[in-house]
Amino acid sequence: MSIRLLIADDQALVRGALAALLDLEPDLEVVAEVGRGDEVIDAAKNSQPDVALLDVEMPGLDGIEAAAALRTAVPGVRVLMVTTFGRPGYLRRAMEAGAAGFVVKDTPATQLADAVRRVHQGLRVVDPSLAAETLVAGTSPLTGREADVLRAAREGGTVADIAKELHLSEGTVRNHLSAAIGKTGARTRAEAARIAVDNGWL
């Protein structure tokens, strides 16, 4: 019985290369490929994969949100995150969302295939250098609301724009921004957002 795979990555070349490499393995079969996070659930329901390989950064839904949605909608599917960005906060958030594994895209094909098999067996697979970085980096210091406000601030809107988008008062937005700036050790909200992104907190 081959292990059925769904691959989600917004870069067609990467998606195609992953599919081609994994299809070469006698016990692996790619049954679905999608380019957006918000296509993952329908694809999983239609193709009934055993393991979903999800990129972190995708349009529609990011891979971490897609992993959480999969756990609810199609609980039998095991999730392996495959990402270019080995940011410590991503690993923690992915595991909290129910992912069973986390590897970086430049993992050799044989190791990637092995990671798929191990995740399918119910084991956890984590890139060792990323696991070490995550322990050092610790958890995100931001509250959920502070993260929301910083995400909105990344778009470059004014305090009034952010308040409107998140249905908060301007005073509340200012308080969250100043807390986020303080917690990240930044001087400006743009810098706070950049630091949070680099650590995988957003």
N, C-alpha and C positions, 0 to 999 in steps of 0.2 A: 504493500500500500504506500503510494507516494504521499508526501506532505504537501498539501495544497497551500499556495502562497498568493497573497494580495500585495501588490507593491504600490505605494502612494508617494509620488515625488513630483514637484512642479516642473522639474527640468527633464524634458523628454529624453535627452541624450543619456542622462544618468539613469533614468527609469529603464530605458531600453537596455543599457549595459548591465544593470543589476539583473534584469529579467533573463538576458542571454546567458550570463555567468551562472545563475542559479539553475536555469533549465538544463545546463550541461550535467548537473548532478543526477545520477540515476533515480534517487529517491525523492527528488524535489520537482514540483510542477507549478509553474506560475499560471494561475487561473484568472487573474484580474489585474489590470493596471489602471490607475487613475492619476490625474495631475492636480487635484484640488482636495483639500481636507474635507470639504462639505460633500464630496462624492463617495467618501469611504464607506459610510453606513449602507447606502443602497448597493454598492458594489459587493460588500460583504454578505448582505442578505441574498443577493442574486447568485454569488459564486461559491458561498459556503467554504471559505478558506479555513485552514487550521491555524496559520500564522499570518499576521499582517505586518509588513515592513513599512513603517511610516517615517517620512522625513519630518523634522521639527518645523521648518519654516515653509509654509504653504499658504496659498490664498484660500479664502472661504473660512476654513478653520485651520488652526495650526495643528501639528501632529499630536501635541499633548492634549489639546481639546478633543481631537478625533479619537485618541486612545480612551479618554474618559467616556465619550459617547458610545464607543464600541463596547466597552465593558457593560453598559446598560442595555444596549440594543441587541448585541450578538455576543453574549457572555462567554461562549465557547471558544472564541478566537483569542489566541495569545498574541501579544503585541511586542515587536522588536523595533525600537527606535533606531534609525540609521541616519546620522546627521553629519554635516560638514563641520558644524560648530560644536565643539566639545566644551560647552560652557557649564560650569558646575551647577548652577541653579536649574538648568534644564534637566539634568539627571534626577535631582531630587523631585522636581515637579512631575517628571514623567513617571517615576516610581509611585508617587502619590496618586497619579491618574490611572494606575493599574498596569503600566508597561512591565513586561517580564525581563526585558533586556535593553541595553543601550550600547551601541557601537558607533564608531566614526566611519565615514564613507571610504577612507583609504585603507580599511581593514582588508587584508588579502582575501581573495575569493574563497579559498579553502577554509579560512577561519570564519568567514561570514556564513558559509554553508553549515559549518559546525555550530555556530551560534544559533542558527535557525533550528537545527536538530535538538539542541539542548533546551531552547525555549519551548519547543513542541513537547518535550519530555516533562515539562513542568519545572524546569530549573531556571534560576536567574542568571543572566549573563551581562556583565558590566565591564566596559573598557577599564582596565586596571589603573591607568594613569588618571583617567577622569574620576574614578572612585576616590583616589587619593586627594585630588584637587577639591572635590566636593566636601570631603571631611575637613579640609583646611579652611575652605571658604565659609562653611557654616550655613545656617538657614538665612533666608531673606529677612532683613530687618524691617521691611515695609509691611504695613497692614494691607489688607485687600483694597481698601478705599484709596490709600496713598498710591498703590500700584495703578489703580484705575486712573487717578488724576495725572500721574506721570505719563501713562500711555497716551492720554488725551493731549497732554502738553507736548508730546513728541511731534504732533501734527502742526505745532507752531501757532495754535490758536491763543487768543487772549484769555484772561481769567473769566471774563464774561462768556466767551465761547464755550469754555470747559464747563462752567457752571450750568449753562443751558443744555449741553450734551449729556451731562451726568445727572441732571435734575437736582443740583445742589445750590446753596447760596454762594455768592462770590466770596464771602467771608470764610465759609467752610473750605472752599477750594484753596484759598490763600493759606489757611492753616495746614491743610494736607500737603501743599507744595513746600511750605517752610519746614514741616516735619521731615519730608522726604529728602530735602536738600541737606538738612542736619544729619540724618541717619546715613546718607551716602558720603558725607564729608565733602560735598560739592559746593561750588560758589554760586552756580546759577541752576535754574531748573533744567536747562538743556544739558548741562554737564551731569546733573543728577540722573536724568533719563539715560544718558549714554553709559554711565557707570552701572545703572540697573540692567541695561541691555547686555553689557559686556559680562555681567555676572549671571545672566540668565534668569534674573528676577522678574522680568516683564514677559 
